[in-house]
Each structure stands twice: as structure tokens, then as C-alpha cells.
């Protein structure tokens, strides 16, 4: 049996924060604003994984009102979500993620993001796809005010 999930996340870009995407710190003058490390790649992925199993969303499991999640590394949260997947008798089959961000260019960092996600979810790199795009100057992402990530996942019953 297969389950498919979809997740999406968007955060504002601000000065004074680190830019962390897919567990990789990327040198840039702005970072994403959020309660945790604001890693939109991991957040979209976690929502997709949780949604595939009808287990709610990241806000249900890791609320921004809980001080223990202040500035938390989203990779730690992804590990917890993977335990939930395993406890429910499923395994991640494949992941497809798109990141929309005007600057900086992400191509030098994509393979490290893929490796981080594959290692955390205990799957092969070839089962993780991460793509980067711009919004061609349209909307808040296109104006460089925000970044967005969307994720689609497939889980398979063990």
C-alpha cells in the first residue's frame, strides 16, 4: 500500500538570521524568519510526510508556542517524524521538493541537501529530488522578501 503526501512552507527573509535550507547553512545576508531555524525545505517535507499518514501537520507536533522548539534544528524534528513513519509501519519511498528563492543561487548546495534528507530518512540519495527556481520577480518570493518550498512524498507499507 502506498500513501502520498504534499507539504508547503513559506517564510519571510530578514537580516540577522541564518539561511538554512535542507539542513545546509547557506552564506547570505538574509535568513528565514521563524520560531525554529525556519528551514522551509524540512518544514514542507515534514508536512508532506505527516499528511501522507493523516497525522496532522508540524504545528500539531511541534507548536511554535512551545519554548523547546525555539531555534531548534529542523533536522532533529525530521528525525522524530521519521520515527512516527516507522512506528506506523511505513517507509519513505521517494521525495520531490521544489524551492523558490530569488537569491542566492542554490545549485552549489542541492547535493548536500539531498544527502542530509536521505541520511535522516534512511533512504538512498537517488530517491530524493530537490530543485531550485526563481519566481521571475513575481510576488513576495520574486521581490526577494520570502522563500517557499513545496514537497511531495510517497510512502510504502513495510
N, C-alpha and C positions, 0 to 999 in steps of 0.2 A: 504494500500500500504506500502511496506517495501523498505528500502534503506540500502545497505551495504557499509561500508567504510573500508579502510585499511590505516594505517599510520606506519611510521618507523622513528626512530631517532637514531643517534649515536653521542657521544661526547667524546672527549679526557679526560682522568683522569690526573689531575695535583695536585701538592702540593699547599697548600694555599687557597683552595676553599672548601666550604661545600659540602657534598654529600647529595643531596636532591632527593628522588625518590618517586613519588606518593604523594608529599606534606609532606613527612616524612624526617626529618633530621636524617641521619644515621651516628653514630660515625665511622670515618675512617680517615686515614692520608692523603687521597686524595679526591678531589671532581671533578665535571664535569666542564670543561671549556666552557663558553658561554657568550653571551651578557646578557641574563636574569639569572635566577637561574640554568639554564641548566638542568631542570628536564626532562629527556628523556621520562619518563613514560607519563607525561602530554603532552609533545610535540607530541609524537606518537599518543596519544589518540585524541588530537585536530585535527591533520591532518586527522585521520580516520573520525572524526565527520564532519569536513568541506568537506572532499571528498565525503562522503555519500550524501551530498546535492549539490554537484558541486559548492561549494562556494570558491574554491581556497585552499590555504594552510595557515599555520600560518605566513609564511613570507609575504603573501599578507595583512593579517590583523594586524600583529604585527611585522613590519620590524625591523631588528637589526640595521638599520640606524637611527631609531627614539630614541632619548635620553630618552623618557618617559618609555621605556621598559628596560632600563639598570638596571640589578639586580632585575627586577620585580619578584614577587612571581607568578609562573606559575598557581597556583590555582586561582588567580584573573583573569587570561586570560581564564581559563577553564570556569569560571562563565560567562564571556562575550560570549564565544562560545555557551554555553547552551542557553543563551538568543536568539542568532541567530537561533538555532534549534527550539525553541518555536515560534519565530516570523514567521518561515517558516511552521508552522503547524505540526511539528513532535515532537516525544518524544523518548528518548533513551530506547530501549528495552533490550539490553544486550551488554556487553563489554567483550572481551577476550584479555589479554595482556601477553606477554612474555618478561622477562628481561634477557639479557645475560650479566653476570658480573662474573669475577673470584673470587674476594674478595671485600667486606666481604660477609658472608652468609646473605641472605636476609630473610630467613624464619621467624625470630622473628618480622619482620616489615610488612609482607604482609597483615595481617588482618587490620592494621591501614591504609595502603594504600587503601585497598578495602573500608573501612568506609569513608575515605576522598573523594574518587571518587563518591561513592553512594550518599553521602550528597550533594556534589556540583551539581550533575546531577539530584537530587531528584528521585532516584530510590532505590530499595531495595538492600542490600548487596549481596543477593543471585544472583543478575543479573550482578555481577561484578566478573570476574575471573582474578587473577594475579598470574603468575607462574614465578619462577626464575630458571635459569640454568647457567651452565658454558659453555665455548667453548672448554673445554678439551685441553687447551694450544694452540689452533689454532688461527691464525690471531691476529690483534691488541687487540681484546677483550680477547682472550685466553692468551696473553702475559701480561695482566693487564694494557694495555695502554689506553683502551677505554671501554665504556659500550654502549649497544644497547638495544632498546626496539621496539617491534612491537605490533600493536593494530589492532583488527578487531571489528567493531561495527555493530549493527543492529538498525535502526531507524524505527519507525512505525508512520504512519499518524494518527493524533489525530482524 
